[in-house]
Amino acid sequence: MTSETSPTEVVYEVVDVADVPLDVWLVAQRTLRWCEGDLGLSDLRIEWLRTVPAIRAASTVSMANLLTTLARMAGESFPEPQAFRSRPIAGQVGWFFNDGCLRVRCDQSLEEVVRTVAHEAKHVADSRIYRPPRLPAEWQVAEDRARAYEERVWAQLADTLQVKTR
């Protein structure tokens, strides 16, 4: 793939928690703890992402790839990239489904943060019960289950968190 980003791709970078708006962090943490209790999980964590402006996209990905390559050459075991290209996303499960890492964009509304945390937490829970989806039909079922769970969590927490709707 070239260093250019296609119109259907966006570049995301990992963000230090200190750069996450406090209201976003608080809502995400409360949602995360609620989902852990509801899903019987205890090891979820959030890695924060943000969209990289198009003007910086190519250089950000190139630098991330260089640092990853250097780390591997130094004998470190496959560090996750600090920037990557993707279709537009609100969040994703970390590179390894079972590690409990939810990657969540910090540059979205509070409602979207609640929904994203719930959605990705459901993917982790389901992958531990079954396995990560592999076939297109399995992905669709996983997405449908995660969307239904995010709706349930939003209905449960919206008033408690005092988050305004989209």
C-alpha atoms as one frame of an Amber mdcrd trajectory, in Angstrom:
protein
   0.000   0.000   0.000   1.286   3.490  -0.752   1.735   6.197   1.843  -1.361
   7.937   0.481  -4.692   7.395   2.187  -7.624   6.348   0.014 -10.931   8.241
   0.317 -12.396   5.361   2.323  -9.492   5.204   4.769  -8.698   7.330   7.786
  -5.494   7.455   9.789  -5.723   7.064  13.557  -3.026   7.559  16.159  -2.746
   6.328  19.723  -3.214   9.157  22.202  -1.803   9.473  25.706  -4.556   9.466
  28.321  -3.428  12.947  29.424  -4.632  14.234  26.029  -8.140  12.783  26.407
 -10.803  15.323  27.461 -11.752  14.703  31.097 -15.494  14.336  30.408 -14.772
  11.736  27.716 -12.441   9.805  30.039 -14.924   9.842  32.949 -17.874   8.655
  30.843 -15.745   5.936  29.258 -14.455   4.672  32.612 -17.928   4.515  34.142
 -19.234   2.693  31.084 -16.269   0.322  31.101 -16.790  -0.621  34.773 -20.530
  -1.123  34.227 -19.891  -3.378  31.216 -17.258  -5.376  33.125 -19.814  -6.115
  35.851 -22.574  -6.890  33.395 -20.435  -9.121  31.160 -18.467 -10.818  33.943
 -15.140  -9.333  32.871 -12.478  -7.761  35.060  -9.552  -6.860  32.857 -10.821
  -4.398  30.273  -8.799  -1.293  29.513  -9.019   1.516  27.004  -6.365   2.632
  24.575  -7.306   6.017  23.189  -7.269   6.915  19.498  -7.887  10.070  17.541
  -8.246  10.887  13.889  -5.112  12.296  12.296  -5.704  15.326  10.060  -5.209
  14.448   6.384  -2.243  16.804   6.079  -0.299  14.739   8.668  -1.610  11.278
   7.780   1.180   9.957   5.541   4.039  11.130   7.768   2.325   9.836  10.937
   1.892   6.324   9.500   5.441   6.291   8.078   6.922   7.246  11.470   4.810
   4.623  13.276   5.932   1.938  10.807   9.580   2.951  11.256   9.357   2.799
  15.063   7.629  -0.589  14.919  10.335  -1.933  12.581  13.132  -0.645  14.830
  11.506  -2.190  17.905  11.245  -5.557  16.158  14.885  -5.329  15.041  15.851
  -4.686  18.670  14.165  -7.948  19.629  10.951  -6.570  21.062   7.946  -8.716
  20.314   5.650  -7.172  17.735   4.581  -3.907  19.347   1.224  -2.578  18.246
   1.545   0.301  15.786   1.025   3.762  17.264  -0.731   4.898  14.078  -2.604
   2.970  11.428  -4.907   3.265   8.429  -8.426   1.937   8.675 -11.904   2.319
   7.338 -13.718   4.934   9.458 -14.275   3.526  12.961 -15.571   4.656  16.360
 -13.418   2.044  18.071 -12.112  -1.477  17.795 -10.939  -4.353  19.891  -7.149
  -4.366  20.247  -5.063  -6.358  17.821  -5.573  -9.477  19.954  -9.254 -10.016
  20.794  -8.672 -11.646  24.157  -6.293  -9.107  25.682  -9.118  -6.882  26.951
  -7.883  -3.786  25.115 -10.616  -1.587  23.693  -9.394   1.059  21.272 -11.762
   4.026  21.461 -11.677   7.349  19.644 -11.559  10.287  22.043 -12.683  12.755
  19.362 -16.341  11.743  19.312 -19.438  12.703  21.311 -20.028  11.372  24.808
 -22.931   9.248  23.591 -20.715   7.734  20.908 -18.034   7.005  23.530 -20.576
   5.163  25.716 -21.840   3.177  22.747 -18.334   2.399  21.490 -17.077   1.154
  24.862 -20.142  -1.079  25.241 -19.905  -2.348  21.657 -16.224  -3.272  21.910
 -16.617  -4.781  25.400 -19.286  -7.097  23.994 -16.885  -8.217  21.263 -14.268
  -9.124  23.902 -16.826 -11.010  26.018 -18.162 -12.941  23.030 -14.680 -13.807
  21.770 -13.861 -15.327  25.148 -17.020 -17.426  25.183 -16.786 -18.541  21.558
 -13.808 -17.319  19.547 -13.133 -14.243  17.433 -15.240 -14.232  14.256 -13.517
 -15.428  11.100 -16.137 -15.810   8.391 -18.259 -12.932   7.004 -21.439 -14.440
   8.459 -19.756 -14.692  11.865 -18.661 -11.042  11.658 -22.237 -10.019  10.913
 -23.581 -11.943  13.903 -20.877 -10.438  16.127 -21.723  -6.921  14.913 -25.455
  -7.464  15.419 -24.878  -8.716  18.968 -22.556  -5.801  19.768 -25.022  -3.248
  18.354 -27.861  -4.723  20.418 -25.665  -4.612  23.538 -24.626  -1.009  22.923
 -28.334  -0.071  22.649 -29.060  -1.828  25.937 -26.142  -0.147  27.709 -27.071
   3.271  26.335 -30.674   2.835  27.507 -29.397   1.816  30.952 -26.712   4.484
  31.430 -27.795   7.592  29.486 -29.695   9.165  32.379 -27.213   8.065  35.039
 -24.279   9.516  33.116 -26.264  12.655  32.239 -25.052  12.466  28.657 -26.961
  14.325  25.972 -28.067  12.320  22.956 -26.493  12.734  19.531
